[in-house]
Amino acid sequence: MLVVAHPDAPPGVLREVRAGAEEQGVPTALLPDERSAADPAARRGAADSRLQVGVGVGADGTVVVRHALVPHPVLTLPADAGAAGQRQAGADAARIVAGGALRAGEQRSL
Amino acid sequence: MRPPLVVGVDVGNSTTEACAAEVDDAGPTRLASSLTPTTGVKGTPANAAGVVTAVRKALEAAARPGAVVDTVLLNEATPVISGLAMETISETIITESTMIGHNPETPGGEGLGVGTTVALAELGGQDGPVVVVVGAGADFDDVAHALNRAVEAGVDVVAAVLHGDDAVLVANRLTRPVPVVDEVAAVDRVPLGMLAAVEVAPPGRTIRTLADSYGLASTFALDAEQTRQVSPVARALAGTRSAVVVRTPEGDVTDRRIPVGSLTVSGATRSIDVGVDEGAEAVMAAIGRVAPLQDVSGEPGTHVGGMLAAVRDTMVDVTGQPAAEIRIRDVLAVDTMVPVTVQGGLAGEVSRENAVALAAMVRTSRSRMQAVADEVAAALGCDVRIGGVEGEVAVRGALTTPGSAVPVAVVDMGGGSTDAALLDRDGRTVAVHVAGAGELVTKLIDSELGLDDREAAESVKRHPLAKVESFFHVRHEDSSVQFFDEALPPHVFGRVVTVTPEGLVPVPVRRPVEAVRTVRREAKRRVFVVNALRALAQVAPQGSLRLLGSVVLLGGSALDFEIPAMVADALAPHGVVCGIGNVHGTEGPRNAVAAGLVDAHAAALVAP
C-alpha cells in the first residue's frame, strides 16, 4: 500500500498511519511528493499501488484514503484527528485491501 | 342504478385489509382491495380508525372515492394475545482473572509461551521464563525495545499480553519472536507473579493446547483432580485464535445453571410443574402430557412468573375480563443460544449461553368488535355487520385459490400467533391458534446474533443476505455475484448486509454470511415450521397430516422469501400439496378473510 506524503507532513501522523496498516498485516511504502495536497497525493498512491489503495498525507497532517476505482475519497481525516484516528485510518486503508469492514464512521462497536 | 357497495374488512394483528365489491343477486363483483396498518391491539375499539382508513383506501383504489357504502362487514376477531420472554439458563463466571480467551483481530507472533507474569516496568533480572504484561498507553516501539533489551540481558521472555491493539507491531519488532495477545481491556487485573500460558494460533487456526484439558494439564503439571477442575477453562477457550490462562490458587472458571423459575402446566385432568431451566424440550413434553392445555402459570417472583403475569395484564386491558378468568391456552418454548459477556472476563469475552424463549398465548371468547362496529358505523354512516369466525372465513377465501380443493387447510402465520383452519368434505370447519410466530422469530434472531437492535433483526428476518466484497460487487448468500456501476458507500464495505428494496443495509455483526443465514433459517424453522406442523396436526382429521389434502399459506409471512418453501418441504413427506394462497386468483396470500366476508354476504343474499 502506498503512503504518499508531503515532505513536511508531520512524522507522527505518518508513523501512526503506517502502524495502523502494519498491525493489519499490510506492508506500506512511503513516497514523498512535494507538489500535492493530501487528496491528490492519495489519488496518486491509489493509481500507482498494485493494491489500488492509496493514503495521502498533506503538509498539515490531513489524511485522505482513496481507492483507484472509486471517484471520491473513501476517508478524509482532518489534521487534528489525533493519533488514534490516524492509526485507525491506516488500519481502514489496510482493511480495504483485505476486504474487511471499516471502523471509521461505525455507528456502534461490534 | 348501481348495485349496493359492500366492503369486507379483516382486522389482523398487524394489518387491516379491506375488499370492496358490488353485490347483487348475480353475486359479488370485486372492485378493489387495500391494506393499512392495524390501529391498536386487535379486537379493541382502537381498531376503528384503521378500519375506516382501509375502507376509504379501497374505495379510492376502486376509483370511487367518497362513494356511499351500503354495508361494512367485519370479522369476528378472535383476540389472541401473545407475550414473549427469554431467559438465559446458563452462565460462565471467571474468578480471580484466570483466563483470557478472546479473538483480537490481529494477535502477534504464534506458538505457546509459559512463564511467570511480570509487569513491563518490573522487567529485568528474572530467572526462568516470563510473560510480560503491558498496561494502557504504552507505545509499541518502547515495548518492543524494552523486551529486546531484557532478552539481551538474559531474561527469558516467552510471551506478552498487551492492553492496546499493538500485537503485530510489537511482534514485528522483536529480535526473538514470541506470541503476543492484545486488546485485553482489563490488563491491569492480570495477576502478577503467577504462572501463565499464552497461546496464539497461526492465521486461520484455533488454539490447540490451552483449549484442551490435557493440554492444560501438561502445561501446568496438573493431577487428575485438578485437570477435572480446569476442564471448563478448556471448553471456554475452544474456537479462539489466542488465549491466556493464569494459574492462581483460587482461580476458577465455572459453568452454572441459573434457576429461572418453573411453569405449572394444567390440562383437563392434571397439572405438571416443569423447570424452565430444563430446556424447551422438557417444557413442550410437559404440555404434550397434559393436553389439551387449559392454563399455564409461572412461579411467582421469578422471571417466568413475571412474563406470564404481563401477558395476563395485557389481556385484562383488552377484554375487560378479570385476570382470574384469563387462561393461557398455548405456549411454545424454543431452546436458543445467546452471547453473554463473561463475568470476570478481562477482555470483554463473550460466551454462548443456553437460553429458553417462550411465547404464550391467551384467548378469550369475549371480543369488543361490537364497539369497533359502532364507531365505524358512526364514521361512515353505513350499516356495519360482524360476521364469520375468522378461521372459517379465511378457509373459504383460501379455497378460491386456483388448484385448491376440499379438504383444504389454511395456515396463517402472523406476528403473534400461527393460526390453522380446516374445511372438510362435509363443510365443517375447525380452527386453532398456537403461540409463536413472526415476533418470536425476530426475537430469536436479535438475541442469537447479539444485535440488541429489533429493527436490524427484523431486516435480517425479512431480507436475503449478502457480503459486500468490494466497492463494486456483492456476493449474495446463494454465492451469486452482483456488480454495481457506482461505488458502494464505505459504511457497507466488507460487511454482511441485508438486500432490501431500499438498498443494502449493514448488519451489525462480525460473523460470516453463512452463520447469520443459519441463525435466520433456524429461527424460522423452529417457530414457523414447528408451529405450522403443530397447528395443522390439531385440525387434521384424526390428527394425521396425511389426511389434509391441500394446505394454503396465508398472511404476511406467506409473502416471505423462504418460509413457504420451508413449510412446503416439511409437509412434502406427508403427501400434502402446500403452496402460497392466491385468493380469487389475483390477490395473492392477502385478503382471504376480507374477500371471504364479501363472498359469504353475497351467498346469504342469494340463498337466505
Contacts between the chains, C-beta under 8 A, distances in Angstrom:
chain1	res1	chain2	res2	distance
A	19	B	140	6.7
A	19	B	169	5.6
A	22	B	168	6.4
A	22	B	169	5.8
A	22	B	172	6.7
A	23	B	106	5.5
A	23	B	165	6.2
A	23	B	166	6.7
A	23	B	167	7.6
A	23	B	168	4.7
A	23	B	169	5.3
A	24	B	105	7.9
A	24	B	106	6.2
A	24	B	168	7.6
A	25	B	106	6.8
A	25	B	168	6.4
A	67	B	471	5.8
A	67	B	487	7.7
A	69	B	471	6.5
A	69	B	472	6.7
A	69	B	487	7.1
A	70	B	471	5.1
A	70	B	487	4.2
A	71	B	487	6.8
A	72	B	487	7.5
A	74	B	471	8.0
A	74	B	490	5.1
A	74	B	493	7.8
A	75	B	490	6.9
A	95	B	494	6.3
A	96	B	493	6.8
A	96	B	494	7.8
A	99	B	469	5.9
A	99	B	470	6.9
A	99	B	494	5.4
A	100	B	494	4.6
A	101	B	493	6.7
A	101	B	494	4.0
A	101	B	495	4.6
A	101	B	506	7.9
A	101	B	510	7.7
A	102	B	490	5.5
A	102	B	491	7.5
A	102	B	493	5.5
A	102	B	494	6.5
A	104	B	490	7.2
A	105	B	490	6.8
A	105	B	491	5.6
A	106	B	491	7.8
A	107	B	508	7.7
A	108	B	508	5.7
A	110	B	508	6.1
A	110	B	509	7.0
A	110	B	510	4.8
